[in-house]
Amino acid sequence: MQAKAAESGDGWILSDDGTLTISTDFSSSLPNDYPWDSYRESIKKVIINEGVTSIGNHAFYGCSSLTSINIPEGVTSIGIDAFFDCRSLTSINIPEGVTAIGLNAFWGCSNLTSINIPEGVTAIGGLAFYNCSSLSSINIPESVTSIDDWAFYGCSSLTSINIPEGVTAIGGLAFYDCSSLTSINIPESVASIGDEAFWGCSSLTSIKVDEDNTKYDSRDNCNAIIETESNTLIAGCQSTIIPEGVTSIESGAFYGCSSLTSINIPENVTSIGDEAFFDCSSLTSINIPESVTSIGNHAFSGCSSLSSINIPEGVTSIGDAAFSDCSSLTSINIPESVTSIGKYAFSNCSSLTSIKIPEGVTSIGEAAFSGCSSLTSINIPESVTSIGDYAFYGCSSLTSINIPESVTAIGGSAFYGCSSLSSIYIPESVISIGDWAFEDCSRLTSIKVDEDNTKYDSRDNCNAIIETESNTLIVGCQNTIIPESVTSIESGAFWSCSSLSSINIPESVTSIGIQAFWSCSSLSSIIIPESVTSIGYRAFGGCSGLMSVYSYATTPAKLRSGAFSNTNENLIIYIPKGTTEAYKTAWGEKFNFVEMLASFDYDSNYGEVKILSSEADAMIISIEPADGYELQSITLDGVDLLQAANDATIKAVKNDDGTYTISGLSGDNLAVIVNFSVSTPVNTISSNQEAEIAAVYSLTGAYLGKSLENLQNGLYVVVYSNGETDKVLVK
């Protein structure tokens, strides 16, 4: 019984069962110009009647349900994109009359298992069988003279291919990633093989070139294709033995040879091309001869089993990503002849523990050692003038780094995530430090800038990097004391300083940058002075221990989104009396605002004051002196509230739990001063009264050098040359 017609037009009928019958030639420059365009996904079978002579461009483009088609003898051409993405098509018979198969003709026909190309076809178009991943065999007739670019790209099930004598040209990437292909025979007629023609053919064990071919050869049964005149090896496999006469290894010659375990490079070879051994994941060792002078970009990238490699003295440059993702590489010797290390050269060499960069290298490229998570030490020579962006990103085991006097520029994120780094010294020569250069260096305890540096400083032994002209603090650590002259805190300045428990922001600061204190998880409270007018995006985000924020501005600072995101759910923001509505309008209703009856002025280097509650005319506060100090007085307008009479209007009383209640508070902006004094016996000396000091430390254990000179007034631990220690008050 004839199927009922569902849709039809001049020269075509589509039945209810999904059968499309075509009785005339159709052509179009666009897929959507065909009359059956709206029904492409419903077409399951195509019948082309006698009299049709061509299958036009895009004719069955995207007919993803098409399983079979009958092409009659009269058809002579199959156009561009004719069966593009017909992913359900399993087989097709191309009749003898066809002479041309167009660009993308069977692109993405992923279930097509076999196809017979008839005599008469002279060219297989570019991408003609691109990603036909189920195609296991194909017959190429003697009439074919060219196999165009990408023709069989990604035909991962293709086990064999017969390239006939008539073929003169094989296009670039023609058989790329034909990972099941085991052998190649290049006939006498081939005079041109495009770039990367056999890349990723990881199962290849046999490569032969006809002995009468004048352009290429496989001399000495080497299982490779060699360009005869230039002696360049352009394609190899797991069974290749590189002959002595070869002088260069072409880009991608062994690309994706995942079964290659070892290879000997002969003495005549002078260059190893880009991606020459890319992703040779089973390669455990390789000998690079003294004759080699250059190693190309990505040359050994992804050689994840390679544990060691010796780079000879003749090499002057190491290309971009040359050894990236060599995750088993534990050591490498870079010879003195090398003058440049490319971008990503050793990135993600996660087993590399140490490396010596030779004198002569002038720059360390972008991300050159990024992700080298086992790297504990590295020597940077005096010849280096710049450290690129991300150069040591994620080197989480790196404990120390010596930045020589020659360096003028440190790139953005250069040492980001070096979480074991304990100290930084910035020499006089550095005039540029990129954004986030030392972010997430969570164990930093000491930061110093050479006193002769004109661009940056660490004034007052502040343990921070400050941009001198702008008075902007760009890098801090857990021991930073922000100097009074600083006007802004740069984005990410204290990023992930997880040991930072307290910080005093001076009245000079007007802005706090994006993620300035991001993920400072030990920070429990912060005082934002009245001078601050802007607080950046996520400035205190991720400070999971943050319980209290004291904002002293009567006009709220401009608050960017997420400034206090992911903080403690019980976070209280203390604000001046009478400003609740202003803060709710400016910062939002989501915060728990508590008005302060008074503000507290104290030196956070010697102790900390926290407001625990603020109700009616009384406040309960906790006072926690620093090690070696004790509470001396709580004063208001010069009157010590601890000594106030019982009938005094305002007084301070110590509670049984150690907290203090200050009662009788009224009025606006009462400024209460909390003073601390030294509680332990100490020596008191001036900075010019030194004697045989071996080391000076802060009370938190930060090493400050061997001198008390230029230190801020305060209490320090001194170790003498005889081994004795003492606490010393500098004043």
Buried (B, 14 or more C-beta within 10 A) or exposed (E): EEEEEBBEEEBBBBBEEBBBBBBEBBEBEEBEEBBBBEBBEBBBBBBBEEEBEBBBBBBBBBBBBBBBBEBBEBBBBBBBBBBBBBBBBEEBEBBEBBBBBBBBBBBBBBBBBEBBBBEBBEBBBBBBBBBBBBBBBBEBBEBBBBBBBBBBBBBBBBBBBEBBEBBBBBBBBBBBBBBBBBBBBBBBBBEEBBEBBBBBBBBBEEBBBBEEBEBBBBBEEBBBBBBBEEBBBBBBBBBBEBBEBBBBBBBBBBBBBBBBEEBEBBEBBBBBBBBBBBBBBBBBBBEBBEBBBBBBBBBBBBBBBBBBBEBBEBBBBBBBBBBBBBBBBBBBEBBEBBBBBBBBBBBBBBBBBBBEBBEBBEBBBBBBBBBBBBBBBBEBBEBBBBBBBBBBBBBBBBBBBEBBEBBBBBBBBBBBBBBBBBBBBBBBBBEBBBBBBBBBBBBBBBBBBBEEBEBBBBBBBBBBBBBBEEBBBBBBBBBBBBBEBBBBBBBBBBBBBBBBBBBBBBEBBBBBBBBBBBBBBBBBBBBBBBBBBBBBBBBBBBBBBBBBBBBBBBEBBBBBEBBBBBBBEEBBBBBBBEBEEBBBEBBEEEBEBBBBBBBBBBBBBBBBBBBBEBEEBBBBBBBEBBEBBBBBBBBBEEBBBBEBEEEEEBBBBEEEEEBBBBBBBEEEBBEBBBBBEBBEEBEEBEEEEBEEBEBBBBBEEBBBBBEBEEBEEBBBBBBEEEEEEEBBBBE
